[in-house]
Amino acid sequence: MSLLTKTQLADLRFALLAELVTAREVAFSAEVLLRRVLRQKGLLDFEVTVGEAEAAIGVLHAAGYVIVQGSKIADGVYYQVTPAGVLAHQRGL
């Protein structure tokens, strides 16, 4: 169970989507994506776990903003932004 507030969860989803849009040609694991977001100064001012990031990505996926990519080389799940995700980010949704 997440201890983040609704506002923090929304901020997390927006930050994750923004990072995916920035690197739209690449798919990232939730862990790598979260690390990239946390390196950006000022995006999030609270601590986030990989589990919370995965849950937030799940919401983005359910909305059609993110697709799930499998890897033929390594185990794991990778996430990539969709055109709908790019549009949603541009519109500030």
N, C-alpha and C positions, 0 to 999 in steps of 0.2 A: 504494500500500500504506500502510495506517495504522500509525503508530507508537504508537498508544494501546494500553494494556493492556486485558485483558478487563474488568477492574473499571471502568476509565475509559469504555469503550464502553457498559457497562451504565448507568453514571451519566449518560452523554450521552443514551442512549435514554430514561431516566426523566425527565430534565430537559426533553427535547423533548416527550414525551408530556404532562408536567405543564403546559407552556405551551400546548399545543393544547387541553387540557381547560379551562384558564382562559379561553380565548377560543373556546369550542366552536362559536360561530355563524360564525366567520370562517375562511377558508382562507388560508394563508401560503405564500410561496415558502420554499425551504430557507434561503436567505440571510437573509431577514427573520426567520424563526423562530429561526435561530441568533443573530442580533443581539439579539433579545428575551431569549433565554436568557442570553446573556453579560452583559446589563445587570442581571440579577438577582444581587445580591451573595451569594456563598457557595454558589451552585448547583454551579458547576464551578471547580476550582482548577487547570486545565490548559488549554492552547491547543488549539483545535479548528478545522479547516478546513471550508469549505463542503462539500467532497467527503466528508469524514468524517461531517458532519451528514446529507448525502444518503444515504450508506450506512446510517446508523442509522435514518433514516426508512424506508428500504427494508425493514429488518427489521421495523419497526412495521407497515408496510403488509402484508408477508407474513403477519404474525400476525393481520391483520384489525382492527388498532387505528386505522388511518389510511386514508382514501380519497384518491385523486388526483383533483383537479379541474382541468380545463382552463379557459382564459380565452378568451372571445370577443373581448376587447378587446386584450389584450397577449399576446405569446408567453410561454411558460413553463408550468411545472407548479406547482400549488398543492396544499397538503396540509391536510386537515381531519380532526379526530378523529371516530371512529365511536362509537356507543353501547357497543360492546364495549371500545373504548379508554378510555372514561370509567369503565366498570366495572373494568377492569384497573387503572387508576390508583387508584381508590378502594380496591381490595384490595391495593395495593402490589406488583403483579406486575411 
